[in-house]
Amino acid sequence: MTGMSNAIEPISKVELGTGGPLVGVQGFGAMGISHAYGQTDDAAARDTLEATVEAGVTLIDTADLYGIGANEEFLAPFVAAHRDEITLATKFGVERRADDPGYRAIRNDPGYVKKAVEASLRRLNVEVIDLYYMHRRDPAVPFAESVGAMADLVREGKVKHLGLSEVTGAELREAHAVHPITALQSEWSLFSRDVERSAVGAAAELGVAFVPYSPLGRGFLAGAFADAGKDLSGDDFRQSQPRLTGDNAKTNAALLAPLHQIAADHGATTAQIALAWVQQRAQAHGLTVVPIPGTRKRSRLLENAAATRITLTAAELALLEPIAGQVAGDREADMSLTSAAREG
């Protein structure tokens, strides 16, 4: 089968944006390894983390939001063991409180930026964070203030590179004028292409790398489930995603027929074809693209990494092109915090 092998062949590397670190062309989203997708088998999760390094998947992505810091703490032993082999990314901007589960606030003010980075450094047990993202944008705080505070962290040696998540093209340009932005992280997949309105073009123009999260549609494109409301546990946050449940899920599953056919033609999985499509956005739009699929299984990690060696033909890309425009349901239950909500 294409891309399937018992041997681990490290993936190729790419510069993460102009002047950014050299990373594997595919990264790893660590959120689900201990957060949001139900109970975790710690031993299997840690074995999966070890497989990232073996496969050359070196951009490891977390956030202080995940488990209210618990995900960063979970990663700390792995980071300590592989500090010189990985590029560590984390995020600030969504404030949660352990003593108040319903509390959530978007915080970009300079005081919070400085407080958040100190907490992440402590939980990760590192002296410097390689890539520090603003997780969500608070339009009420001028970029000159929030990105300026992030730039201070670079000057202080606490952060090496800056990133943004879920911003529009105009916002990316505004921030980049304050301090160079290395990477932009937003949802981008066969199901979610709203970032192509302005953010992708701006990133290409500025030499900013694009880091797609949820490149597998939160597992739906991989066939991990058919209806999140029926197939997943009650503590799995995907039950709240409009496009993953009920009639929307049924409609969206029918859109995947071309994906299944192309996968069969390549002797690959649907997940690999979906990832190959995302990887080829680099050529389609002229920028660096490093998707960060997540998994708790070593076998899935290796399967995902192998997708970097699959090239889709023009005819296959044409078959996949209409899918996003036909998807039923929004990608988030609350779209107000996405870049799509602020597009002009």
Order of alpha helices (4+ residues) and beta strands (2+ residues): beta-beta-beta-alpha-alpha-beta-alpha-beta-beta-beta-alpha-beta-alpha-beta-alpha-beta-alpha-beta-alpha-alpha-alpha-alpha-alpha-alpha-alpha-alpha
